[in-house]
Amino acid sequence: MMLGAQETDAATNAAAAAALTLAAAGTTQVSPALAGSANQKDTTWTKLFVGGLPYHTTDKSLRDHFAVFGDIEEAVVITDRQTNKSRGYGFLQLVAENLDN
């Protein structure tokens, strides 16, 4: 049975809502269907989206800029696959041991 666009969107929204509910409840265990893989670690509280970056921003400059706020496990600027130029946003993952609960 093929799902139409509305049914697919509804299913995606339901899965996202379930994941947000688990995160809001403080649950760290997420089903593999929602998390993508059972071996992934939960980055709900350690991964940050950073938008509005200048196009000359590199992974290193992003890491260096935010290092004053704590240890950075990973800093990634998202680039276009064809041109390899920055898309103007990225992600930071903080070291979890340094976070206060």
PALUM-436460 format. One record per residue (C-alpha): x, y, z; residue in three letters. Coordinates in steps of 0.5 Angstrom, whole numbers, plus 500, padded with zeros to 3 digits. Each point is the difference from the previous one (the first is absolute). Layout:
residues N
+-----+-----+-----+------+
:  px :  py :  pz : dopa :
+-----+-----+-----+------+
:   X :   Y :   Z :  Ala :
...
+-----+-----+-----+------+
END
This chain:
residues 101
+-----+-----+-----+------+
:  px :  py :  pz : dopa :
+-----+-----+-----+------+
: 500 : 500 : 500 :  Met :
: 503 : 507 : 498 :  Met :
: 499 : 506 : 505 :  Leu :
: 498 : 506 : 497 :  Gly :
: 504 : 507 : 502 :  Ala :
: 495 : 501 : 505 :  Gln :
: 500 : 494 : 503 :  Glu :
: 508 : 500 : 500 :  Thr :
: 500 : 507 : 503 :  Asp :
: 496 : 497 : 506 :  Ala :
: 504 : 494 : 501 :  Ala :
: 506 : 504 : 500 :  Thr :
: 497 : 506 : 505 :  Asn :
: 497 : 494 : 504 :  Ala :
: 507 : 497 : 501 :  Ala :
: 503 : 507 : 501 :  Ala :
: 495 : 501 : 506 :  Ala :
: 502 : 494 : 503 :  Ala :
: 507 : 501 : 500 :  Ala :
: 499 : 507 : 503 :  Leu :
: 495 : 497 : 505 :  Thr :
: 506 : 495 : 502 :  Leu :
: 505 : 506 : 501 :  Ala :
: 495 : 504 : 504 :  Ala :
: 499 : 495 : 505 :  Ala :
: 508 : 499 : 501 :  Gly :
: 500 : 493 : 496 :  Thr :
: 506 : 498 : 498 :  Thr :
: 498 : 494 : 496 :  Gln :
: 497 : 501 : 494 :  Val :
: 498 : 494 : 495 :  Ser :
: 504 : 499 : 494 :  Pro :
: 495 : 502 : 496 :  Ala :
: 500 : 507 : 502 :  Leu :
: 507 : 500 : 502 :  Ala :
: 503 : 497 : 493 :  Gly :
: 504 : 495 : 504 :  Ser :
: 501 : 497 : 506 :  Ala :
: 507 : 502 : 501 :  Asn :
: 500 : 507 : 499 :  Gln :
: 501 : 504 : 506 :  Lys :
: 495 : 505 : 503 :  Asp :
: 502 : 507 : 498 :  Thr :
: 493 : 503 : 502 :  Thr :
: 504 : 505 : 505 :  Trp :
: 506 : 501 : 497 :  Thr :
: 499 : 501 : 492 :  Lys :
: 499 : 507 : 498 :  Leu :
: 498 : 503 : 494 :  Phe :
: 503 : 506 : 498 :  Val :
: 497 : 505 : 494 :  Gly :
: 502 : 506 : 496 :  Gly :
: 507 : 498 : 500 :  Leu :
: 505 : 504 : 495 :  Pro :
: 501 : 496 : 494 :  Tyr :
: 508 : 500 : 501 :  His :
: 499 : 497 : 507 :  Thr :
: 503 : 493 : 500 :  Thr :
: 500 : 494 : 505 :  Asp :
: 506 : 503 : 504 :  Lys :
: 498 : 507 : 500 :  Ser :
: 493 : 498 : 503 :  Leu :
: 503 : 495 : 505 :  Arg :
: 505 : 506 : 502 :  Asp :
: 495 : 505 : 501 :  His :
: 495 : 496 : 505 :  Phe :
: 506 : 497 : 504 :  Ala :
: 500 : 505 : 505 :  Val :
: 493 : 497 : 502 :  Phe :
: 503 : 493 : 501 :  Gly :
: 503 : 494 : 497 :  Asp :
: 497 : 499 : 493 :  Ile :
: 500 : 493 : 498 :  Glu :
: 498 : 501 : 493 :  Glu :
: 499 : 506 : 496 :  Ala :
: 498 : 500 : 492 :  Val :
: 498 : 505 : 495 :  Val :
: 495 : 497 : 495 :  Ile :
: 502 : 501 : 493 :  Thr :
: 497 : 499 : 493 :  Asp :
: 502 : 493 : 497 :  Arg :
: 501 : 503 : 493 :  Gln :
: 504 : 506 : 502 :  Thr :
: 503 : 499 : 507 :  Asn :
: 498 : 507 : 502 :  Lys :
: 497 : 501 : 507 :  Ser :
: 492 : 500 : 500 :  Arg :
: 500 : 505 : 506 :  Gly :
: 499 : 495 : 506 :  Tyr :
: 503 : 495 : 504 :  Gly :
: 500 : 496 : 506 :  Phe :
: 504 : 500 : 506 :  Leu :
: 500 : 494 : 505 :  Gln :
: 502 : 501 : 507 :  Leu :
: 504 : 496 : 505 :  Val :
: 494 : 497 : 504 :  Ala :
: 505 : 499 : 506 :  Glu :
: 500 : 507 : 501 :  Asn :
: 493 : 502 : 500 :  Leu :
: 496 : 501 : 507 :  Asp :
: 494 : 496 : 501 :  Asn :
+-----+-----+-----+------+
END
